[in-house]
Amino acid sequence: MTSKLILPLVSWGNGTLMIALFALVSVVLIGAVISMMSAGKKKKE
């Protein structure tokens, strides 16, 4: 049971895909937060 759960994490294809997806989501979220912050500052001025 445990070996079946660990196996996909060792696979290079799936591992790089998950890391790339996580990086993409992180960049999108950070960009959204920065745009919201700059938009908030523009409204206050």
C-alpha distance matrix in Angstrom:
0.0 3.8 5.5 5.4 6.7 9.0 10.3 12.5 14.0 15.1 16.7 20.4 21.3 18.9 19.4 23.1 23.2 21.5 23.8 26.8 26.0 25.7 28.9 30.7 29.9 31.0 34.2 35.0 34.6 36.7 39.3 39.5 40.0 42.7 44.4 44.5 45.9 48.6 49.4 49.8 52.2 54.2 54.8 56.0 58.6
3.8 0.0 3.8 5.4 5.2 6.3 8.6 11.1 11.7 12.7 15.0 18.4 19.9 17.5 17.3 21.1 21.6 19.6 21.5 24.7 24.3 23.6 26.6 28.8 28.1 28.8 32.1 33.2 32.6 34.5 37.2 37.6 38.0 40.5 42.5 42.6 43.8 46.5 47.6 47.9 50.1 52.3 52.9 54.0 56.6
5.5 3.8 0.0 3.8 5.4 5.1 5.9 9.2 10.2 10.3 12.3 15.9 17.5 15.7 15.7 19.4 20.2 18.8 20.7 23.8 23.8 23.5 26.3 28.4 28.2 29.1 32.0 33.3 33.2 34.9 37.5 38.2 38.8 41.1 43.0 43.5 44.7 47.1 48.3 48.9 51.0 53.0 53.9 55.2 57.5
5.4 5.4 3.8 0.0 3.8 5.6 5.3 7.5 9.7 10.5 11.5 15.3 16.1 13.9 14.7 18.3 18.4 17.2 19.6 22.4 22.0 22.1 25.1 26.8 26.5 27.8 30.7 31.6 31.7 33.8 36.1 36.6 37.4 39.9 41.5 41.9 43.5 45.9 46.8 47.6 49.8 51.6 52.4 53.9 56.3
6.7 5.2 5.4 3.8 0.0 3.8 5.7 6.6 7.7 9.8 11.3 14.7 15.5 12.7 12.9 16.7 16.7 14.8 17.1 20.1 19.5 19.1 22.3 24.1 23.5 24.6 27.7 28.6 28.4 30.5 33.0 33.4 34.0 36.5 38.3 38.6 40.0 42.5 43.5 44.1 46.3 48.3 49.0 50.4 52.8
9.0 6.3 5.1 5.6 3.8 0.0 3.8 5.8 5.4 6.6 9.1 12.3 14.0 11.8 11.1 14.9 15.8 14.1 15.7 18.9 19.0 18.5 21.2 23.5 23.3 24.0 27.0 28.4 28.3 29.9 32.5 33.3 33.9 36.1 38.1 38.6 39.8 42.2 43.4 44.1 46.1 48.1 49.1 50.4 52.6
10.3 8.6 5.9 5.3 5.7 3.8 0.0 3.9 5.5 5.3 6.5 10.2 11.6 10.0 10.2 13.8 14.6 13.9 15.8 18.6 18.9 19.1 21.7 23.6 23.9 25.0 27.6 29.0 29.4 31.1 33.3 34.3 35.2 37.2 39.0 39.9 41.2 43.4 44.6 45.6 47.5 49.3 50.4 51.9 54.0
12.5 11.1 9.2 7.5 6.6 5.8 3.9 0.0 3.8 5.5 5.2 8.5 9.0 6.5 7.3 10.9 11.1 10.4 12.8 15.2 15.3 15.9 18.5 20.1 20.5 21.9 24.4 25.5 26.1 28.0 30.0 30.9 32.1 34.1 35.7 36.6 38.2 40.2 41.3 42.4 44.4 46.1 47.2 48.8 50.9
14.0 11.7 10.2 9.7 7.7 5.4 5.5 3.8 0.0 3.8 5.5 7.8 9.4 7.0 5.7 9.5 10.6 9.1 10.6 13.7 14.2 14.0 16.4 18.6 19.0 19.8 22.4 23.9 24.3 25.8 28.1 29.2 30.1 32.0 33.9 34.8 36.0 38.1 39.5 40.5 42.3 44.1 45.4 46.8 48.8
15.1 12.7 10.3 10.5 9.8 6.6 5.3 5.5 3.8 0.0 3.8 6.2 8.9 8.1 6.8 10.0 12.0 11.6 12.4 15.3 16.5 16.6 18.4 20.8 21.7 22.3 24.6 26.4 27.1 28.3 30.5 31.9 32.8 34.4 36.4 37.6 38.7 40.6 42.1 43.3 44.9 46.7 48.1 49.5 51.4
16.7 15.0 12.3 11.5 11.3 9.1 6.5 5.2 5.5 3.8 0.0 3.8 5.6 5.6 5.9 8.5 10.0 10.7 12.1 14.1 15.4 16.4 18.1 19.9 21.1 22.3 24.2 25.8 26.9 28.3 30.1 31.6 32.9 34.4 36.1 37.5 38.8 40.5 41.9 43.3 45.0 46.5 48.0 49.6 51.4
20.4 18.4 15.9 15.3 14.7 12.3 10.2 8.5 7.8 6.2 3.8 0.0 3.8 5.6 5.0 5.9 8.3 9.9 10.4 11.9 13.9 15.1 16.1 17.9 19.8 20.8 22.2 24.0 25.5 26.6 28.1 30.0 31.4 32.5 34.2 35.9 37.2 38.5 40.1 41.7 43.2 44.6 46.3 48.0 49.5
21.3 19.9 17.5 16.1 15.5 14.0 11.6 9.0 9.4 8.9 5.6 3.8 0.0 3.8 5.5 5.6 6.2 8.7 10.2 10.7 12.3 14.3 15.5 16.5 18.4 20.0 21.2 22.6 24.4 25.9 27.0 28.6 30.5 31.7 32.9 34.7 36.3 37.6 38.8 40.6 42.3 43.4 45.1 47.0 48.5
18.9 17.5 15.7 13.9 12.7 11.8 10.0 6.5 7.0 8.1 5.6 5.6 3.8 0.0 3.8 5.6 5.1 6.1 8.6 9.9 10.4 12.2 14.1 15.2 16.4 18.2 19.9 21.0 22.4 24.2 25.6 26.9 28.6 30.2 31.5 32.9 34.6 36.1 37.2 38.8 40.7 42.0 43.4 45.2 47.0
19.4 17.3 15.7 14.7 12.9 11.1 10.2 7.3 5.7 6.8 5.9 5.0 5.5 3.8 0.0 3.8 5.4 5.3 6.2 8.6 9.9 10.6 12.2 14.2 15.4 16.5 18.3 20.0 21.2 22.5 24.3 25.8 27.1 28.5 30.2 31.6 33.0 34.6 36.0 37.5 39.1 40.6 42.2 43.8 45.5
23.1 21.1 19.4 18.3 16.7 14.9 13.8 10.9 9.5 10.0 8.5 5.9 5.6 5.6 3.8 0.0 3.8 5.5 5.1 6.0 8.4 9.8 10.3 12.0 14.1 15.1 16.3 18.2 19.8 20.8 22.2 24.1 25.6 26.7 28.3 30.1 31.4 32.7 34.2 35.9 37.4 38.7 40.4 42.2 43.7
23.2 21.6 20.2 18.4 16.7 15.8 14.6 11.1 10.6 12.0 10.0 8.3 6.2 5.1 5.4 3.8 0.0 3.8 5.5 5.1 6.1 8.5 9.8 10.4 12.2 14.1 15.3 16.5 18.3 19.9 21.0 22.5 24.4 25.7 26.9 28.5 30.3 31.6 32.7 34.5 36.3 37.4 38.9 40.9 42.5
21.5 19.6 18.8 17.2 14.8 14.1 13.9 10.4 9.1 11.6 10.7 9.9 8.7 6.1 5.3 5.5 3.8 0.0 3.8 5.5 5.0 6.1 8.5 9.8 10.5 12.1 14.2 15.3 16.4 18.2 19.8 21.0 22.5 24.2 25.7 26.9 28.5 30.2 31.4 32.8 34.7 36.1 37.4 39.2 41.1
23.8 21.5 20.7 19.6 17.1 15.7 15.8 12.8 10.6 12.4 12.1 10.4 10.2 8.6 6.2 5.1 5.5 3.8 0.0 3.8 5.4 5.1 6.1 8.5 9.9 10.4 12.2 14.2 15.3 16.3 18.2 19.9 21.1 22.4 24.2 25.7 26.9 28.5 30.0 31.4 33.0 34.5 36.1 37.7 39.4
26.8 24.7 23.8 22.4 20.1 18.9 18.6 15.2 13.7 15.3 14.1 11.9 10.7 9.9 8.6 6.0 5.1 5.5 3.8 0.0 3.8 5.5 5.1 6.1 8.6 9.8 10.5 12.3 14.2 15.3 16.4 18.3 20.0 21.0 22.4 24.3 25.7 26.9 28.3 30.2 31.6 32.8 34.6 36.4 37.9
26.0 24.3 23.8 22.0 19.5 19.0 18.9 15.3 14.2 16.5 15.4 13.9 12.3 10.4 9.9 8.4 6.1 5.0 5.4 3.8 0.0 3.8 5.5 5.1 6.2 8.6 10.0 10.6 12.3 14.2 15.3 16.5 18.4 20.0 21.1 22.6 24.4 25.8 26.8 28.5 30.4 31.6 33.0 35.0 36.7
25.7 23.6 23.5 22.1 19.1 18.5 19.1 15.9 14.0 16.6 16.4 15.1 14.3 12.2 10.6 9.8 8.5 6.1 5.1 5.5 3.8 0.0 3.8 5.5 5.2 6.1 8.6 10.0 10.6 12.2 14.2 15.3 16.5 18.3 19.9 21.1 22.5 24.3 25.6 26.9 28.7 30.3 31.6 33.3 35.2
28.9 26.6 26.3 25.1 22.3 21.2 21.7 18.5 16.4 18.4 18.1 16.1 15.5 14.1 12.2 10.3 9.8 8.5 6.1 5.1 5.5 3.8 0.0 3.8 5.5 5.1 6.2 8.6 9.9 10.5 12.2 14.2 15.4 16.4 18.2 19.9 21.1 22.4 24.1 25.7 27.0 28.5 30.3 31.9 33.4
30.7 28.8 28.4 26.8 24.1 23.5 23.6 20.1 18.6 20.8 19.9 17.9 16.5 15.2 14.2 12.0 10.4 9.8 8.5 6.1 5.1 5.5 3.8 0.0 3.8 5.4 5.2 6.2 8.7 10.0 10.6 12.3 14.4 15.4 16.5 18.4 20.1 21.1 22.3 24.3 25.9 26.9 28.6 30.6 32.1
29.9 28.1 28.2 26.5 23.5 23.3 23.9 20.5 19.0 21.7 21.1 19.8 18.4 16.4 15.4 14.1 12.2 10.5 9.9 8.6 6.2 5.2 5.5 3.8 0.0 3.8 5.5 5.1 6.1 8.6 9.8 10.5 12.3 14.3 15.3 16.5 18.4 20.0 20.9 22.4 24.5 25.7 27.0 28.9 30.8
31.0 28.8 29.1 27.8 24.6 24.0 25.0 21.9 19.8 22.3 22.3 20.8 20.0 18.2 16.5 15.1 14.1 12.1 10.4 9.8 8.6 6.1 5.1 5.4 3.8 0.0 3.8 5.5 5.2 6.1 8.5 9.9 10.6 12.2 14.2 15.4 16.5 18.3 19.8 21.1 22.7 24.4 25.8 27.3 29.1
34.2 32.1 32.0 30.7 27.7 27.0 27.6 24.4 22.4 24.6 24.2 22.2 21.2 19.9 18.3 16.3 15.3 14.2 12.2 10.5 10.0 8.6 6.2 5.2 5.5 3.8 0.0 3.8 5.5 5.1 6.0 8.5 9.9 10.5 12.1 14.1 15.3 16.4 18.0 19.8 21.1 22.4 24.3 26.0 27.4
35.0 33.2 33.3 31.6 28.6 28.4 29.0 25.5 23.9 26.4 25.8 24.0 22.6 21.0 20.0 18.2 16.5 15.3 14.2 12.3 10.6 10.0 8.6 6.2 5.1 5.5 3.8 0.0 3.8 5.5 5.1 6.1 8.7 9.9 10.5 12.2 14.2 15.4 16.2 18.2 20.0 21.0 22.4 24.5 26.2
34.6 32.6 33.2 31.7 28.4 28.3 29.4 26.1 24.3 27.1 26.9 25.5 24.4 22.4 21.2 19.8 18.3 16.4 15.3 14.2 12.3 10.6 9.9 8.7 6.1 5.2 5.5 3.8 0.0 3.8 5.4 5.0 6.2 8.7 9.9 10.6 12.3 14.3 15.2 16.4 18.5 20.0 21.1 22.9 24.9
36.7 34.5 34.9 33.8 30.5 29.9 31.1 28.0 25.8 28.3 28.3 26.6 25.9 24.2 22.5 20.8 19.9 18.2 16.3 15.3 14.2 12.2 10.5 10.0 8.6 6.1 5.1 5.5 3.8 0.0 3.8 5.4 5.2 6.2 8.6 9.9 10.6 12.3 14.1 15.3 16.6 18.4 20.1 21.4 23.1
39.3 37.2 37.5 36.1 33.0 32.5 33.3 30.0 28.1 30.5 30.1 28.1 27.0 25.6 24.3 22.2 21.0 19.8 18.2 16.4 15.3 14.2 12.2 10.6 9.8 8.5 6.0 5.1 5.4 3.8 0.0 3.8 5.5 5.1 6.1 8.5 9.9 10.6 12.0 14.1 15.4 16.4 18.3 20.2 21.5
39.5 37.6 38.2 36.6 33.4 33.3 34.3 30.9 29.2 31.9 31.6 30.0 28.6 26.9 25.8 24.1 22.5 21.0 19.9 18.3 16.5 15.3 14.2 12.3 10.5 9.9 8.5 6.1 5.0 5.4 3.8 0.0 3.8 5.5 5.2 6.1 8.6 10.0 10.4 12.1 14.3 15.3 16.5 18.6 20.4
40.0 38.0 38.8 37.4 34.0 33.9 35.2 32.1 30.1 32.8 32.9 31.4 30.5 28.6 27.1 25.6 24.4 22.5 21.1 20.0 18.4 16.5 15.4 14.4 12.3 10.6 9.9 8.7 6.2 5.2 5.5 3.8 0.0 3.8 5.5 5.1 6.1 8.7 9.8 10.5 12.4 14.3 15.4 16.8 18.9
42.7 40.5 41.1 39.9 36.5 36.1 37.2 34.1 32.0 34.4 34.4 32.5 31.7 30.2 28.5 26.7 25.7 24.2 22.4 21.0 20.0 18.3 16.4 15.4 14.3 12.2 10.5 9.9 8.7 6.2 5.1 5.5 3.8 0.0 3.8 5.4 5.1 6.2 8.5 9.8 10.6 12.4 14.3 15.6 17.0
44.4 42.5 43.0 41.5 38.3 38.1 39.0 35.7 33.9 36.4 36.1 34.2 32.9 31.5 30.2 28.3 26.9 25.7 24.2 22.4 21.1 19.9 18.2 16.5 15.3 14.2 12.1 10.5 9.9 8.6 6.1 5.2 5.5 3.8 0.0 3.8 5.4 5.2 6.0 8.5 9.9 10.5 12.3 14.4 15.7
44.5 42.6 43.5 41.9 38.6 38.6 39.9 36.6 34.8 37.6 37.5 35.9 34.7 32.9 31.6 30.1 28.5 26.9 25.7 24.3 22.6 21.1 19.9 18.4 16.5 15.4 14.1 12.2 10.6 9.9 8.5 6.1 5.1 5.4 3.8 0.0 3.8 5.5 5.0 6.0 8.6 9.9 10.6 12.5 14.6
45.9 43.8 44.7 43.5 40.0 39.8 41.2 38.2 36.0 38.7 38.8 37.2 36.3 34.6 33.0 31.4 30.3 28.5 26.9 25.7 24.4 22.5 21.1 20.1 18.4 16.5 15.3 14.2 12.3 10.6 9.9 8.6 6.1 5.1 5.4 3.8 0.0 3.8 5.4 5.1 6.3 8.7 10.0 10.9 12.8
48.6 46.5 47.1 45.9 42.5 42.2 43.4 40.2 38.1 40.6 40.5 38.5 37.6 36.1 34.6 32.7 31.6 30.2 28.5 26.9 25.8 24.3 22.4 21.1 20.0 18.3 16.4 15.4 14.3 12.3 10.6 10.0 8.7 6.2 5.2 5.5 3.8 0.0 3.8 5.4 5.1 6.2 8.8 10.1 11.0
49.4 47.6 48.3 46.8 43.5 43.4 44.6 41.3 39.5 42.1 41.9 40.1 38.8 37.2 36.0 34.2 32.7 31.4 30.0 28.3 26.8 25.6 24.1 22.3 20.9 19.8 18.0 16.2 15.2 14.1 12.0 10.4 9.8 8.5 6.0 5.0 5.4 3.8 0.0 3.8 5.5 5.1 6.4 8.9 10.3
49.8 47.9 48.9 47.6 44.1 44.1 45.6 42.4 40.5 43.3 43.3 41.7 40.6 38.8 37.5 35.9 34.5 32.8 31.4 30.2 28.5 26.9 25.7 24.3 22.4 21.1 19.8 18.2 16.4 15.3 14.1 12.1 10.5 9.8 8.5 6.0 5.1 5.4 3.8 0.0 3.8 5.5 5.2 6.5 9.0
52.2 50.1 51.0 49.8 46.3 46.1 47.5 44.4 42.3 44.9 45.0 43.2 42.3 40.7 39.1 37.4 36.3 34.7 33.0 31.6 30.4 28.7 27.0 25.9 24.5 22.7 21.1 20.0 18.5 16.6 15.4 14.3 12.4 10.6 9.9 8.6 6.3 5.1 5.5 3.8 0.0 3.8 5.5 5.3 6.6
54.2 52.3 53.0 51.6 48.3 48.1 49.3 46.1 44.1 46.7 46.5 44.6 43.4 42.0 40.6 38.7 37.4 36.1 34.5 32.8 31.6 30.3 28.5 26.9 25.7 24.4 22.4 21.0 20.0 18.4 16.4 15.3 14.3 12.4 10.5 9.9 8.7 6.2 5.1 5.5 3.8 0.0 3.8 5.5 5.5
54.8 52.9 53.9 52.4 49.0 49.1 50.4 47.2 45.4 48.1 48.0 46.3 45.1 43.4 42.2 40.4 38.9 37.4 36.1 34.6 33.0 31.6 30.3 28.6 27.0 25.8 24.3 22.4 21.1 20.1 18.3 16.5 15.4 14.3 12.3 10.6 10.0 8.8 6.4 5.2 5.5 3.8 0.0 3.8 5.6
56.0 54.0 55.2 53.9 50.4 50.4 51.9 48.8 46.8 49.5 49.6 48.0 47.0 45.2 43.8 42.2 40.9 39.2 37.7 36.4 35.0 33.3 31.9 30.6 28.9 27.3 26.0 24.5 22.9 21.4 20.2 18.6 16.8 15.6 14.4 12.5 10.9 10.1 8.9 6.5 5.3 5.5 3.8 0.0 3.8
58.6 56.6 57.5 56.3 52.8 52.6 54.0 50.9 48.8 51.4 51.4 49.5 48.5 47.0 45.5 43.7 42.5 41.1 39.4 37.9 36.7 35.2 33.4 32.1 30.8 29.1 27.4 26.2 24.9 23.1 21.5 20.4 18.9 17.0 15.7 14.6 12.8 11.0 10.3 9.0 6.6 5.5 5.6 3.8 0.0
